[in-house]
Amino acid sequence: MEVLTVQNQFADQHYGDITATRIRNWSRSLSNNAQEQQQNQQHETLQTEEEQYDCDSVDAAAVNELSQRLLTELRAAKTRNLTCTEVSLPTDLTQRIASDIVRVSEREPCGIRGCTVFVEYEEEANNLKRIAKLKLDPEMVSTFEVYLTLRQDKRGWTALLPQFIKGLSRTITISPDYSIVKRKLYSHDSN
């Protein structure tokens, strides 16, 4: 998906300069079209190492698998809960989210397998809508929950549109900012 209107949208953050090759890949379309999904998969396998998210000590395979599951759930939530035709995400968003979730699960008794992820969407302040739920291992009893809150990007050109025109737009742009809240489902008894 070409998104040329947002070249310098995140220049004030840690993203630095966005090069022309990165503009082409700035967002990822959550399309249900099988042909587009196949093209996206082919494109993902051709990415260079510099475009891959650096996971440090986090298990890269777990991060990549969780990232793909998040994308699958967001594709399903697009029509089920968001009632839009397209959702645009920053390219590395699901990788960063997956890395953070794997990182917070490291000290849990069952690790990432005991995690249930609730994905919430915040269109406006204090207006949350739960759009997805992922039980990472259906065979395992959940030992903790992660609440992931995604927000609509208000900094783009769509923020300048009048409210009645925003209602006509069927595209949602997700902000690169998100929050994760972890809730344990057990207590440590020292007795």
Secondary structure as GFF3:
##gff-version 3
##sequence-region A 1 191
A	DSSP	alpha_helix	20	23	.	.	.	ID=ss1
A	DSSP	beta_strand	27	29	.	.	.	ID=ss2
A	DSSP	alpha_helix	34	45	.	.	.	ID=ss3
A	DSSP	three_ten_helix	49	51	.	.	.	ID=ss4
A	DSSP	alpha_helix	60	80	.	.	.	ID=ss5
A	DSSP	beta_strand	86	90	.	.	.	ID=ss6
A	DSSP	alpha_helix	93	104	.	.	.	ID=ss7
A	DSSP	three_ten_helix	111	114	.	.	.	ID=ss8
A	DSSP	beta_strand	115	124	.	.	.	ID=ss9
A	DSSP	beta_strand	127	135	.	.	.	ID=ss10
A	DSSP	beta_strand	144	152	.	.	.	ID=ss11
A	DSSP	three_ten_helix	157	160	.	.	.	ID=ss12
A	DSSP	alpha_helix	163	166	.	.	.	ID=ss13
A	DSSP	beta_strand	171	184	.	.	.	ID=ss14
###
